[in-house]
Amino acid sequence: MNAMKYMLVIGFLIVLVAISGCTTQTQQTPAQPNPSGDMGVKKDVAISGFAFNPATVTISKGTSVVWTNDDSATHTIVSDSGSEIGSGSISQGETYVHTFDTAGTYNYHCGIHPSMKGTIIVE
């Protein structure tokens, strides 16, 4: 009987290992990734303490901004006007990436917490 239990346990472990190879982890993908697929030049903005840090970022055209949510609360990144920036919900530890190809000033906020504001200046 012990041999039967042993074989059952071994069989179960083999099935678990086989199934575990079939699972994947997902991460939020950028709404508008860099067309080349390469991050190239980038600037990081932390979402922490219900604020964008730094609140104002100055970059060159073609630079990607990477927002990382370090808060336990979910946040979004939404253009104040127009639709240039729109992240959808970003949970803790997730990122949103947007590449800015056109010069201008882009004001944005968190759609869930409107007091959170930021500005991207593209030269």
C-alpha positions as semicolon CSV with decimal commas, in nm:
position;residue;x (nm);y (nm);z (nm)
1;M;0,000;0,000;0,000
2;N;0,291;0,237;0,072
3;A;0,419;0,190;-0,283
4;M;0,077;0,291;-0,417
5;K;0,073;0,612;-0,206
6;Y;0,430;0,688;-0,312
7;M;0,339;0,650;-0,682
8;L;0,031;0,869;-0,635
9;V;0,236;1,145;-0,469
10;I;0,501;1,128;-0,744
11;G;0,232;1,138;-1,014
12;F;0,067;1,436;-0,845
13;L;0,399;1,623;-0,826
14;I;0,469;1,557;-1,193
15;V;0,127;1,697;-1,289
16;L;0,187;2,007;-1,071
17;V;0,524;2,073;-1,233
18;A;0,373;2,033;-1,580
19;I;0,084;2,267;-1,501
20;S;0,306;2,530;-1,338
21;G;0,494;2,568;-1,666
22;C;0,167;2,669;-1,833
23;T;0,090;2,966;-1,609
24;T;0,193;3,321;-1,687
25;Q;0,207;3,645;-1,495
26;T;0,057;3,952;-1,654
27;Q;0,159;4,312;-1,619
28;Q;-0,020;4,615;-1,749
29;T;0,103;4,700;-2,096
30;P;0,145;5,053;-2,218
31;A;-0,151;5,212;-2,394
32;Q;0,087;5,357;-2,654
33;P;0,423;5,180;-2,652
34;N;0,728;5,314;-2,828
35;P;0,680;5,199;-3,192
36;S;1,029;5,050;-3,198
37;G;0,947;4,842;-2,890
38;D;1,265;4,980;-2,733
39;M;1,236;5,196;-2,424
40;G;1,532;5,406;-2,541
41;V;1,552;5,724;-2,334
42;K;1,318;5,721;-2,036
43;K;1,222;5,924;-1,732
44;D;1,073;5,768;-1,418
45;V;0,785;5,914;-1,218
46;A;0,694;5,749;-0,887
47;I;0,336;5,749;-0,764
48;S;0,386;5,768;-0,391
49;G;0,207;5,932;-0,099
50;F;-0,085;6,018;-0,330
51;A;0,143;6,236;-0,544
52;F;0,342;6,217;-0,868
53;N;0,713;6,245;-0,790
54;P;0,849;6,452;-0,954
55;A;0,531;6,647;-1,027
56;T;0,689;6,824;-1,326
57;V;0,916;6,650;-1,575
58;T;1,096;6,809;-1,868
59;I;1,197;6,570;-2,147
60;S;1,304;6,564;-2,511
61;K;1,077;6,441;-2,790
62;G;1,087;6,063;-2,820
63;T;1,140;6,008;-2,447
64;S;0,927;5,753;-2,262
65;V;0,788;5,837;-1,920
66;V;0,745;5,539;-1,687
67;W;0,501;5,586;-1,399
68;T;0,530;5,326;-1,120
69;N;0,260;5,297;-0,855
70;D;0,430;5,264;-0,517
71;D;0,106;5,334;-0,326
72;S;-0,124;5,060;-0,199
73;A;-0,417;5,245;-0,359
74;T;-0,503;5,212;-0,729
75;H;-0,436;5,520;-0,942
76;T;-0,481;5,634;-1,303
77;I;-0,300;5,881;-1,527
78;V;-0,536;6,095;-1,734
79;S;-0,478;6,400;-1,956
80;D;-0,637;6,720;-1,824
81;S;-0,747;6,794;-2,181
82;G;-0,742;6,574;-2,488
83;S;-0,653;6,207;-2,485
84;E;-0,273;6,204;-2,506
85;I;-0,235;6,022;-2,173
86;G;-0,470;5,753;-2,046
87;S;-0,344;5,467;-1,835
88;G;-0,645;5,286;-1,702
89;S;-0,616;5,151;-1,347
90;I;-0,264;5,095;-1,213
91;S;-0,239;4,879;-0,901
92;Q;0,051;4,878;-0,656
93;G;0,374;4,769;-0,826
94;E;0,236;4,815;-1,179
95;T;0,368;5,061;-1,435
96;Y;0,235;5,271;-1,721
97;V;0,463;5,382;-2,004
98;H;0,397;5,656;-2,257
99;T;0,632;5,792;-2,524
100;F;0,599;6,162;-2,605
101;D;0,679;6,235;-2,970
102;T;0,529;6,585;-2,996
103;A;0,660;6,898;-2,823
104;G;0,422;7,064;-2,582
105;T;0,304;7,079;-2,223
106;Y;0,091;6,788;-2,103
107;N;-0,096;6,837;-1,776
108;Y;-0,240;6,526;-1,617
109;H;-0,406;6,401;-1,299
110;C;-0,523;6,083;-1,129
111;G;-0,881;6,014;-1,239
112;I;-0,955;5,851;-0,903
113;H;-0,783;6,115;-0,688
114;P;-0,813;6,446;-0,883
115;S;-0,596;6,638;-0,635
116;M;-0,297;6,439;-0,768
117;K;-0,157;6,648;-1,056
118;G;0,148;6,640;-1,278
119;T;0,300;6,803;-1,586
120;I;0,515;6,669;-1,866
121;I;0,702;6,934;-2,069
122;V;0,826;6,800;-2,403
123;E;1,092;7,009;-2,579
